[in-house]
Amino acid sequence: MTATAPRHRRALVIPVGMAMATALAFLPNATASAAGSVPAVTAEATPLSYVVNIRPGDGPSPSLKKAIGKAEGTILTSYDKIGVVVVHSSNPDFATTIRKARGVQSAGATRHAPLPAQSTTDVGTPKVLTADDLAEVDAVAGEDPLQPLQWDLPAIKADQAHEKSLGSSKVTVAVIDTGVDDTHPDIAPNFDRDASVNCVTGKPDTADGAWRPGATESPHGTHVAGEIAAAKNGVGMTGVAPGVKVSGIKVSNPDGYFYTEAVVCGFMWAAEHGVDVTNNSYYTDPWYFNCVDDPDQKALVEAITRASRYAEKKGAVNVAAAGNENYDLAADEITDPVSPNDTPAPTERVIDPSECFDIPTQLPGIVTVAATGAKGIKSSFSNHGLGVIDIAAPGGDSTAYQTPQAPATSGLILGPLPGGRWGYMAGTSMASPHVAGVAALIKSTHPRATPALVKALLYAQADATPCTDPYDINGDGKIDAVCEGPKNYNGFYGWGTADALDAVTK
């Protein structure tokens, strides 16, 4: 059976020199995805993963350990400081049983697919820039060779910011994602190995290179890492903060799923390894929205909330992408047709986004980022919502919808790809790292700033961007989204568009 594709925040992928026909991929509700074959889930010896949330402190008590064992569970690891225990069990009634145990506050299955999932490749691969593409780019003095293609840098004044500061090597941004190729010439100079790890199982794997994507896995994390901190070294492109460090925290499995135990591990690793900013360009599978009136989903919300709050408490600003479905996240209701996305037949459901959360995007304290295109208006696919979106940044859009000024040729975002290559992607996945980069520049300018202060400066320095009204991105005479709120705080752009120049001068 074929599983529903996990639709995460990774990217909308399209070849360089996109034709008009492919512009259809950027209509509202369109997104690139990864598809995979997942064995049917049966009640017979199907090992699944669970999070069991208890009071933070000393970890599971002897009585709880006994209860977990009696319920046919095996503890994989325990994050005692936040009271989250990761358990594997083949007992289909494990969650129901363990919720009755003394000291358990919530518990739930993190997935529906058996362990381990079967490996597949992503659908849609970025077209690599060819030698001819590279030869056609004419950089001026002081620019990296591919910088003329990066319309996104001047869009947030990053090119001007770099004349003042490239950021501090004492600041690290963790890319919680599909893995980072630290051997790439644009990433290697700024890579922080000590802050990198593989968290896919929910337990840290520190083997050398464990944070890298496999040959058939998504290039998404590498692209994101380069957008943040590609070195200004005369090679390739330039990141928003090319002087800061970047680390890779791999949390997606070979199928491209971001499960709760991996995300919890990622935040906790960042918290304990001096990370200043985390970038989260995904939603946590298998539920696009996690409803707190469901005991399983409630447990997932609680576990990641605890982990992200702990990371912020330890000094990290957590930045997340808003999503690529053109949803109004402040609406009274949203139809979610893809959850759970790791089963052969997800059930369409209508949810209330004030009670059902996209995690980590809608969690407390998270900087939620919407995407803009080359014309500076909301990308056709970007989610929005008054009171949900905090800030906006370039994430790209169909070139047909938002054409950049020359010498840039594509309305998408350029970034590095594994194996020493470069290519274009688009999505709120690409917007979030721009904001993470600006946050890193703020932290570089104000090294003693707390996460709360960094966020306050990020919002205060943003360029107020008024609602686009009417918003008819494809020019067909029909309104594609409605923006609410005034110029300095609205549902499309939040507090405005991120400003890298202010980040290094104010």
Summary of the structure (lengths in Angstrom):
residues: 506
radius of gyration: 21.4
end to end distance: 55.5
largest distance: 68.3
contacts: 2017
relative contact order: 0.16
helix: 25%
strand: 20%
